[in-house]
């Protein structure tokens, strides 16, 4: 198994890179917590080998997805026994799927949308675990809170429930249209301290036609391409002001909000389960606990847009993977990250960011419960636009994504190719593509014995002066296509060229472009519609 070590990333400003890089084999970590959690995280983030493909190298356990029916049998009340879970709430079904209409009919029902069928009952069983891994049963003195976010008014009732006995919650779905996935959140206090937390989604059984929103939010971008993209945000404050915010790095190559524990606001539930984030190219491991908290983003006009409560990781420790030769500990653990990618999920113990419900940019809310906001965003050299409308999506060449077969509500990566235009025969390799704004280098996957002559050097990088082409979408009509000449440090790249191109020995063909394509193309992602789009800056 090839193991590639990279020099540490930019330690001074704590930009640790995304999870979708070269991955190392599982190995022990420098503490008891890390020794327990790190192998699971490496596996969960696709690190079963040296795989930078956006598709997980290990096959995750599929989430249980069922179609809700009018008759449901409640699960028996569990007997409190020790388990391996701690401070979490598990849902059964793991994700609720509703038989939804695919279009809204404003004539027959302007408020709730076209009704697909008679109202149906939906039963969800919730099992909570305390910090010792014992089942935690709700009571009148310590109820379990269950809330529904992002549903049109009246489509799902009730939206706020207290469970004081048993482990089930009952909802009524009126059969109406809902434009995007709905978040289901639960928490219960742990008498020994902290809380058990859980989030999941209510998703559509039938893929509706794409409905763009009517609301957008122009984020206050304080740094942009070719540098990392920074916005101002704060975590855990219900009514923040601009004085509360700090700079967060946007990353489309990972999922989940990471914030220093010392900067977590007061309006949170937790601490929940211990967790960590591992960033392979720097070798850094950030540790802390999960909380349930709103995330607020400052806009260009200095107002604030806020999310529904989502799981966030509040970190108070940073460690080096002892087998990463280039890792250098930073002076503190103040990491501010907004991981907003898709197909970036993990299913291992210690990394609870395994659902689109943990993507802050897809959980924005407003007076309409966020139903008028198309869950998505546009990135460009000019800024970050939250929400996709017919107007701001005009001019984009769109790629329709396939549903993710293992993570309901999420999408598979877009197709893409890389080509060596100056090598004999101009060899081209097509598979999947990721535009990852968390890094400025490029990674390309291919089995080492298939690499064309002249495309690699002794360090496993593409040599300088080799010409390359990258395209996204179909070969016959790509949504994005650009050419560049490869450079290596210390040469400064030009245009959309990365700082270097690194080979990855993996059988699945994949290209992680890094963020430099944003020099030439605007980028659109709609989690609601399952679309990726590119717009040439010249157009």
N, C-alpha and C positions, 0 to 999 in steps of 0.2 A: 504494500500500500504506500503510495507516494505521499509524503508529508512535506508540505512547503511552508517554510517559515518566512514571515514578513517582518520588516522593521516596524517598530511601534509607530502608531499614528500620531496625530498632533496632540501631544499630551497637554500642552499648555492650555489649549482651549477645550480640551475634553471632547473631541470629536472621534468616537471610537470605531466608526464604520458600522455598516449594516450587518445583519446576520447572514446575508446571502453570499458569503465569500467562500474562499477555500476553507475547508473544515478539517479539523484534526480528529484522529481516532479518540474514542472514549478513554479517559484516564483519570486518576484520582486528582482531587483539588486540595488546596492548602489548608483546609479546615474541615471539621466534622460536617458542618452544614454543606460546604462545597463538595465534599466527598460523596455526600448523599445525593445532591442535586445536579452537579455538573454533568455526569454521564447522561442523565435524562434530558438535560437541556441540549447537549451536543446532538443527541439522537433526534430530539424533537425539531431542531432547527436544520435538519438535513445533514447532520454532521456524522453520519455513519461511516463516512470515508472522506476523500478529498473532493467533495461535491459542492459546486457553487450553483447548481441548477435550482431554479425557483420551485421545482417540484420536489417534495421531500424525498430524500433517498430511502428513508424507512417508510413503510406503509402504515399510516396512522390508523387507529381503530375507528371505523366509521361511526359518526354520531347516529344515534337511534332517531330516525325521523319517521313519524307516523302521520297519517291523515286523521284529523280529529273527526269523530262521529258523534251522533246525538246520544248514544248510549256509551257510557264509560264505567268501568269497574275500578273502584278505588283500590289502591295497593294497600296491603295490610300494614298496620303500624309496626315499624321495625323495633326489635329489641335492642336496647343500648348495649353495644359490644365494641371493644377496641377495633379500630381499622387503621389502614395506612393513610387515610385522609386526615387533614387537619385544617380547621378554620375555613372550610369551604362548604358550599351548598350545592348538591348535585340535583339535577332536574331529570324527571322521567315523564314523558320522552325528553331526551337531551335537547332536541329542537322541535318546536311545535310547527306542524305544517297544516295550513288551512286551504280548503278547496275554494279558492277565490275566483271572482269574475275577472276577466282580463281587461275590461274597459269600464269606465264610469259613464253612467247614463244620467246626465243632468236634468233631462226632461221628466223621467219617471221618479227620480229621487234625488233632488239637487243637494241635499244635505249629506246623506250617507252613501250615495252612489247606487249603481244598479245592484239589486239583490240577486245573488246567485241561487239561493235556496232559502228554505225556512231557517230560522235561527237554530243553532246547534249548541250543545253543551260541550265544553272542553275541560277536561280534568288533568291537572298536572300534579305529580307527586314530588315533594321536595324533601331531601334528606340532608340535614345539617350535621356537621361534625365540629366538636370543640377543639381546642388547641392540643389536646391529648389524643385526638383521633377517635374519641367516643361519640356516639350518636347523641345529638343535642335535641331534646324534644321541646316544642313550644308549650307555653303555659300562659295563664292570664297575667301572671307577674312578669313573664318574659316572652312576649309574642314574637312570631316571625312576621316581618313586614314584606309584602309582595306588591310591587308596583309595575304598571304597564306604561311605557313611554313610546310616543311616536305614532299612536293610532288616531285615525280620524274620530271625531266626537261620535260616540254611540256605537261604533263598530265593534268594540270589545268592552264588555262590562263585567264586573267593576274594574276600575283601573287602580284602586288602592284597597288592599285587603290586609287584615290582621288575622293570622292563624294562631289561635290560643289553645288548640288541642288537635291531635292528629297531625298528618303531614301532607294533606292535599289541599289544593285551592281549585275552585270551580269558576270558570268564566263562561260567558255567553258570547258567541260570535254571531252577529246579525246577518251574515252572508254578504255584507257590503264590500265595496271596492276599497282597497288600501294600497297606496302607491309604492310603498317600499317596506322592507323588513321592520318589524316592531320589536322593541327591546323589552325583555322581561327581567326584572331586577329583584333580588331577595337578600335580606340580611336579618340576623338575629344576634343579640348580644351574647357573649360567652361569659358566664358567671366568674370564670377564672381570669378574665381580662380579654380585651379585644372583641372580635366578632367573627362569626362565620358569614361569608359573602358568596354571592353567586349571580351571574348574568347569563342569559341565553337570548335566543331570537325566536320570534314568531315569523315564519316565512311563507311565501306564496307557493302553493302547489303548481299553479299555472303561471308561466312567464307572461306578464302583460306586455303590451306594446310600450315602447319607451315614452314616458311622460316627463318632459322637462318642467322644472319649477318656475316660479315667478319671482323668487327672492334670491339675491346674491349678497355676499359680504366681501368687501375688499380689505384683506388683512393688511396690517401695518408691517411691511417687510423692511427689516433693518439691515439685511445683507442678502445678496442674491448671487446668481451664477456670474462668473465661474467659481466664486467662493460658495461655501455651504449656505443654504437658504435659512435665514433666521426670522422668526416672528416673535412678537411679545405675547406671553400667555401666563396664566396663573392657574394653579390646581387647588381645588378644595375651598373656594371662596364663593358664596352664593351671590353677593352683590359687590363685585370687585370694582376698584377704581384703577386708573392708569398707574397710580403709585404702587399697586400691588404686583405688577407684571415683571417678568424677567425674560431674557432672550432664550428661545427654544429652537433647536435645530430640527428642521423637517427632514424626514427620511422615508422615501417610498420603498426602500429595501428592507424594512422591518415593520413590525406591528406593535403598538402599545406605547402609552405615555410613561416616561421615566422622569422622576422629579426628585430633587434632594429632600429627604425627610424633614430637614430643618425649614424648608420653604413650603411645606404642605399647609394649606389653610385649615381653619377650624371646622368647616362644614363638610365633614367626612364621616364615614363609618369604617371602623377598624381600630387597630391593625388586624388584618386578616392573615392569611397564610404567608409563611416566609417564601421568598422567591429570589430569582437572580436573572440577570441578562449577561450573556457571554458574547463578546465581540472578537471574532477570530483574528482579524488582521492586526489588531493591537495586542491581543492576548489578555485583555482586561475583563474581569468578572465583577459586575456591580451587584451587590446584595442588599436586600431590605425586606419589606413586607408590602403586601397588597392592601389597598384601600379602595373604597367605593366613593367616588368624588366627581363633582362637575369640573369640566375644563373650560376656561374662558380665554378667548383670543381677542387681543386688541385690534381694532380696525383702523383704517387710515384716517378716519375722522375722529379717532380717539374714543369712540364708543366701544362697547363690548358685545360680542356674541358668545353664547354659552351652550354647552352640550348638556344632554341628559347625564345623570350619574353613570360613570363607567368605571371599570377596574383600572387602577393605575398602580405602578410600582414606585414606592417611596424608598429611595436607597440611602443607606447610611454607612456603607462599606465598599471598598474597592480592593481587589486582589489581582494578582498575576497568576495566570495559568503557569504552573511551575515548569511545564515542558515547552513554553513559548520563549525561545532564546532572545527575542527582540523586545519582550515586554518590559516597560518601565513604569513603575507606579507613579501616578500623578500626585500632586501635593494634597489633593482633597478629592471627595467623591461627588462633587456638585455637577452631576450630569443632568442636562435638560434636553429631553428628546421627545419628539412627536413622530412616532412610527405610524405612517398612514398608508402603508402598502397593502396590496391584495395578494392572495396566495402566499402569504408570509406567516401562516399559522403554525403553532406548535401544539403538541399533544402530550408532552412529557411532564413528569412531576417537577414542580418548581417554576415552570413557565405557564401561567394561566392565560396568556394572551393567545387564545386559540379560536377566536370568533371575530367576525366583522364588528360585533358589538363593542370591541375594544379599540376601534378606529375612531378617534375623536372627530375627524372631519366628516364622518358619516352619521354622527349623532347630534348634530346641531338642532336646537329647538327654538321655538318662538311662540307667539300667541296662537298659532294654528297647530301646535304640537309638532312643528317641523314638517308637516305634510305638504307645505307649499315650497319646501326646499328640496331640490333634486340632490340626493346624497352623492356628492362628488365635488371636484375641484379642478381648477386650471392653474398650471404653473408656467411661468414665463420669466424672462429676464426683468420684466416690469413689475412682477408681484405675484401674489397668491390670491386667487378669486375662489371663494367658497360658495358652492351652489352652482348648478349648471342650468342655464336657460336656453331657449331657442336663439336668443340674440347672441349670447357670448359663445355659443357652440358653432355659430355660423362660420364657415370657412375651414372647419376641421375635417380631415379625412378620417373616418371612423372605422374601427375594427370591432366587430361584435364578438364578445367573449363567450366561451362555453361555461356552463355552470360547473362548479367544483363538485366532484362526485363524493368527496369525503368531508367537506365543510359546507353544510347548507347555508345559503345566503352569500357565499363567496364565489369567486370566478377563477378559472384556469388562466395561465399566462397567455399573452398574445404571441402569435407566431412571428418568427424573425429569422434572419440569415446574416452570416458574415462571409465576406469574400476577399480573396487576395488578388487584387487587380493587376499587380505587377509581377506575379509569379507565373510560371509556365502553365498554360491552360486556364488561368484565372479561376482556380478551384473555389467553389462556393459550398457552404454547409448550412443547412436550414433545420431549425428546430423551434425553440422558444426564446423570447427576448424579455428583458427587464430593463426599464429605464430607472436607474437607482440614483436618486439625487443625494444619497449619503456619502458617495465616494467620487473621486475624480479620476480613477484609473478604470480600465476595462478588463473583464474576465471572459474568456471564451473556453467552452467545454468541448472536448473531443478526445476519444481514445488516443493515447500517445502514438500508437503505431499507424494511425490514419493521418497524422499531420503531414502536410505536403513539404517537400524539400524547400529549404530556404525560409520557412515560416517560424523557426524557433532557434534560440541560441542556448548557450550552456546554462543560463539561469532560468530557462523555461519561459522566457518572454519572446514576443515577436521582435525581430531585429529592427533597428532604426532604418528609415527610408523605404520600408515595404509599404506599398499602397494597399488600402483596404476600403471596402464598401460595407455599410451596414444598412439593412432595410427591415422595416416592420410591416407586418401584414402579408398580403399575397405577393408572390414574385411578379405576377403579371401587372398588378396595380397596387403598389405599396402605398401605405399611408405615410411612411417616412423613408427616405433614402438619402444617404450622404456619403461622400468620399473623404478620405484623409490620408495623410502620410504619417506613419508611425514614428514616434520619437521616444526617447528614454531620458530620464533625468541625467544631467541637469538641464537638458534642452527644454525650453518652454513650448508647449503645444500651441498649435494655431487652430482657431475656429473650434469645431466640434471634436477635434482630436483629443484623446485622453492623455494623461501624463505618461502612461505606458500601457501595454497590452499583455496580460498574463495568461498563459495557458493553464488549463485545469484538466487533469487526466480523468475523464469521465465519459462513459459511453453515450449519455444523452447529450445531444447537441444543444447548446445554450449560449447566449451572449448577454452579459450584464454590461450595459453601455456606460455606466456611470452617469454623471449629471451633465457632461459637456454637450450632449445633443441640444440642451436647452439654449445654447448660444444661437442655434439656427432654427429651432422648432419650439413652438408652444406645445404644451402637453395637457391633455384632458383625461380625467378618469371619472366615470360615473359608476359608482357601486350600485346605484338604483337600477340603471339600465343595462349594466354589464357591458360597458363600452370603454375603449381606449381610443384617443384621437390625437392626431398630430397636425399642426398648422405651421407651414413654412413662414418664418419671420419675414421673408421677402415678399410674401403675399398678404 
